[in-house]
Amino acid sequence: MNSKQVVQCIWVVLMSVVFPCVLSQTCDALLSDDNHCSCDLKDASGTSQGLVTLQYLDRTPPLVDKVAGKADPNHLYSYNPCTPFTQPPGDGCQNKAACQFVPSTSASYSTGTQESVLYKMSGSNVQFEYSDTEQQTLRTTRVTLICDKSAVPARINVRGEEETQYYYIDITTACACPDVCKDGPPVGPVKEGLSTGSILCIIFFVVLIVYLIIGALVNKYVRSKEGAEIVPNSGFWSDLPYLIKDGFLFAISPCKKKQAYDQI
């Protein structure tokens, strides 16, 4: 297999295996989760990556307690992840997960119940989606959990009604990171160790540097080479940009063929 074929194979692996795996994460409900505020994050193969939970952010009064939305500051929002809450005024917010309040009219509306929760992905983030229907109007609250192991305590961003009848809250917390809060809430920022990817990158660059140094010394003092020829396998390195280009064109070639067929 020549260098061009090697680069093409690498592109095929990235496009067909790595990228789909990142995009295919799911967070599944727990059979034993009666409070509807935890899920099991899984990769594309269905392998568990760990527990994502808001269990330790549950509050009385609620976690979000009548906070003005950034998109609509004239409305106030309340939210509690696990335990239903009731807040006046009006009858619209009794035993709910999320509510909207309109101070100017003293009205309150349910924007979701714990029982309705759906666990979704928003990019690489887990998203809890709640909904409720009142007077034939469906309202939906989407709570996006952003993993940050240093976010102790959690940081909450009430975005409010960015779309008609859709309400958004962002919660940046260590508990959004798989298994960080499996055995209880952290008392401070979680120290992060090196990930597998980081370790592999370090090994790769160390090996690359050692290879270049030893190769250059051998070429200069053993093989008596000069100039650019001192670089080991200099022909490969000079061709590498073109090989990467060929690999990219090879990876997208099925798309070009499809377009050609469509034109025919």
C-alpha positions in Angstrom: 0.0 0.0 0.0 1.5 3.4 -1.1 1.4 6.7 0.8 -1.6 7.9 -1.2 -3.7 4.8 -0.3 -2.7 5.1 3.4 -4.0 8.7 3.5 -7.2 7.7 1.7 -7.8 4.9 4.2 -7.4 7.4 7.1 -10.0 9.7 5.6 -12.4 6.9 5.1 -12.1 5.8 8.8 -12.6 9.3 10.0 -15.7 9.9 7.8 -17.3 6.6 8.3 -16.5 5.7 11.9 -15.3 8.6 14.1 -17.7 11.3 13.0 -20.8 9.2 13.1 -19.9 8.0 16.6 -19.7 11.6 17.9 -23.0 12.4 16.3 -24.8 9.3 17.5 -24.6 9.7 21.2 -27.8 9.2 23.2 -28.9 9.6 26.8 -31.4 6.9 27.9 -33.8 7.1 30.8 -33.1 5.0 33.8 -35.5 2.2 34.7 -35.1 3.1 38.4 -35.3 6.9 37.9 -38.7 7.9 39.4 -37.9 11.6 39.5 -37.1 12.0 35.8 -33.8 13.9 36.2 -31.1 11.5 35.3 -30.0 9.6 32.2 -27.4 7.2 31.0 -25.1 8.7 28.3 -24.2 6.2 25.6 -22.1 6.2 22.5 -23.1 5.0 19.0 -22.4 1.4 19.9 -24.7 1.6 23.0 -21.8 1.5 25.4 -22.5 3.5 28.6 -20.3 6.5 29.1 -21.8 7.3 32.5 -24.6 8.9 34.5 -25.7 12.5 33.7 -27.9 13.9 36.5 -29.5 17.0 38.0 -30.5 15.1 41.1 -28.2 17.2 43.4 -29.4 20.5 41.9 -33.0 19.9 43.0 -34.3 22.6 45.4 -37.1 23.9 47.5 -37.9 26.6 46.5 -37.1 25.5 42.9 -33.6 25.7 41.4 -34.7 28.5 39.1 -37.0 30.8 41.1 -38.8 33.4 39.0 -35.8 34.6 37.0 -36.3 37.0 34.1 -35.5 35.5 30.7 -32.8 37.2 28.7 -34.9 37.0 25.5 -38.0 38.3 27.2 -37.2 40.1 30.4 -40.8 41.0 31.1 -41.5 37.3 31.8 -40.2 35.2 34.7 -39.3 31.6 34.8 -39.1 28.8 37.4 -37.7 25.3 37.0 -36.9 22.3 39.2 -35.4 19.2 37.7 -36.7 16.4 39.9 -39.4 17.5 42.3 -42.6 19.2 41.1 -43.3 22.6 42.7 -46.3 24.9 43.1 -46.0 28.7 42.9 -48.6 31.5 42.9 -50.1 33.5 41.3 -53.0 31.8 39.5 -53.6 28.1 39.0 -51.2 27.5 36.1 -48.2 26.4 38.1 -49.3 23.6 40.4 -47.0 20.5 40.6 -45.0 21.4 37.6 -41.4 21.1 36.4 -41.2 24.5 34.7 -43.4 27.6 34.6 -43.7 31.0 33.0 -45.0 34.0 34.9 -46.3 37.3 33.5 -46.1 39.9 36.2 -48.1 42.5 34.3 -51.2 40.3 34.2 -50.4 38.1 37.3 -50.8 35.1 35.0 -48.8 31.8 35.2 -48.4 29.1 32.7 -47.0 25.5 32.9 -44.2 25.0 30.5 -43.5 21.4 31.4 -44.0 18.5 33.8 -41.5 16.0 35.1 -43.4 13.1 33.6 -43.1 14.5 30.1 -39.3 14.7 30.1 -37.5 13.5 27.0 -33.7 13.0 27.0 -32.1 14.4 23.8 -28.8 15.5 22.5 -28.0 19.1 21.5 -24.7 18.7 19.7 -22.5 17.1 22.3 -24.7 18.3 25.2 -27.5 16.4 26.9 -30.8 18.2 26.8 -33.9 17.6 29.0 -37.1 18.5 27.2 -40.3 19.1 29.2 -43.7 19.9 27.8 -47.3 20.6 28.9 -50.6 21.5 27.2 -53.0 24.0 28.7 -56.1 25.3 26.9 -55.0 23.6 23.7 -51.6 25.4 23.8 -48.4 23.2 23.9 -45.5 24.8 25.7 -42.0 23.3 25.8 -39.0 23.9 28.0 -35.6 22.8 26.8 -32.8 22.6 29.5 -29.4 22.1 28.0 -26.8 20.5 30.3 -23.2 21.7 29.6 -20.4 19.6 31.0 -17.8 21.6 32.9 -16.0 19.9 35.7 -14.9 23.2 37.2 -18.6 24.4 37.4 -19.2 23.9 41.1 -21.6 25.3 42.0 -23.6 25.2 38.8 -24.0 28.2 36.5 -27.5 28.9 35.2 -28.5 30.9 32.2 -32.2 31.5 31.7 -32.6 32.4 28.1 -36.4 32.5 28.1 -38.8 32.4 25.1 -36.5 32.4 22.1 -39.2 30.8 19.9 -43.0 30.9 20.3 -43.9 28.6 23.1 -40.4 27.3 23.4 -38.4 28.2 26.5 -34.6 27.7 27.0 -32.4 27.3 30.1 -28.7 26.4 30.1 -27.1 24.8 33.1 -23.3 24.5 33.2 -22.4 22.0 35.8 -20.0 19.2 36.7 -23.0 16.9 37.1 -23.5 17.1 33.3 -20.2 15.2 32.9 -20.6 11.4 32.9 -20.4 9.8 36.3 -19.0 12.9 38.1 -22.1 13.0 40.4 -22.8 9.3 40.4 -21.9 8.9 44.1 -22.9 12.5 45.2 -22.3 16.1 44.4 -18.7 17.3 44.2 -17.6 19.7 46.9 -15.4 21.7 44.6 -14.0 21.7 41.0 -13.2 18.3 39.8 -9.6 17.8 38.8 -9.3 16.5 35.2 -6.8 13.9 34.3 -5.5 13.5 30.8 -8.0 11.9 28.4 -7.1 9.0 26.2 -7.0 11.3 23.2 -4.5 13.7 25.0 -2.3 10.8 25.9 -2.2 9.5 22.4 -1.4 13.0 21.1 1.5 13.3 23.5 2.8 9.9 22.5 2.5 10.8 18.8 4.3 14.0 19.0 7.1 12.6 21.2 7.6 9.7 18.8 7.5 12.2 15.9 10.2 14.5 17.4 12.5 11.6 18.3 12.0 10.1 14.8 13.0 13.5 13.2 16.0 14.1 15.4 17.4 10.6 15.1 16.6 10.4 11.4 18.3 13.8 10.8 21.5 12.7 12.7 21.7 9.4 10.8 21.2 11.1 7.5 23.9 13.8 8.2 26.6 11.8 10.0 26.1 8.3 8.7 24.7 8.9 5.2 26.5 12.2 4.7 23.4 13.9 3.3 23.1 17.7 3.1 20.3 20.4 3.0 16.7 19.2 2.8 17.8 15.6 2.4 18.8 15.6 6.1 15.1 15.3 6.9 14.2 11.6 7.1 11.9 10.5 4.3 11.9 14.1 2.9 10.1 13.0 -0.2 7.1 11.8 1.9 6.9 15.1 3.8 7.1 17.2 0.7 4.3 15.2 -0.9 2.1 15.1 2.3 0.0 18.2 1.5 -0.9 16.7 -1.9 -1.6 13.3 -0.3 -4.0 15.0 2.2 -5.7 16.8 -0.7 -6.1 13.5 -2.5 -7.4 11.8 0.6 -10.0 14.5 1.0 -11.1 14.3 -2.6 -11.3 10.6 -2.3 -13.5 10.8 0.8 -16.0 13.2 -0.9 -16.0 11.4 -4.2 -19.2 9.5 -3.5 -21.0 12.8 -3.1 -19.7 14.1 -6.4 -20.8 10.9 -8.2 -24.3 11.2 -6.7 -24.5 14.8 -8.0 -23.4 13.7 -11.4 -26.0 11.0 -11.5 -28.6 13.6 -10.4 -27.7 15.8 -13.3 -28.0 12.9 -15.8 
